[in-house]
């Protein structure tokens, strides 16, 4: 990756869509902003999509990310929910591309994102939020944890892109459709992850 990279991460949703922007300088991530796009009061599905498009486009124009990463829709048993999330993600991607066609876009499975941030592919939103603050040296207490989930996507992309071994083993299918076996199983504990990756934690 270049010496100075600005990454925007987005956690698609139909009620709340989380986002976070980080800037990498000298190999270290700095938090610029995180928040959520509130959609829960918009009743019409098509108006939600319009609001997503306008909001993501506005964020892209304001922060000019050099790379954008998305959490891929979770493959669950509720097909209607999957379709709605897929539409929300597609509209958000279109919003980014409407600003610049050259911005690289990546997708990561939920388990891979959790694995990258906490060392456990099945970590809770609360655990992700704690580690986000630890990694970035921040004290974020967002109203909705979708916001820290969005920041987690950005950090996951940086961890993946800045590591040559991870780049070689994390193809598009593994990043977008479920991660590898380690991401699905998770590591044995946070403690072992932190001991193995002390450079990711700011004290």
Secondary structure, 3 states (H helix, E strand, C coil): CCCEEEEEEEECCCCEEEEEEEEEECCEEEEEEEEEEECCCCCCHHHHHHHHHHHHHHHHHHHCCCEEEEECCCCCCCHHHHHHHHHHHHHHHHHHHHHCCCCEEEEECHHHHHHHHHCCCCCCHHHHHHHHHHHHCCCCCCCCCHHHHHHHHHHHHHHHHCCHHHHHHCCHHHHHHCCCHHHHHCCCCHHHHHHHCHHHCCC
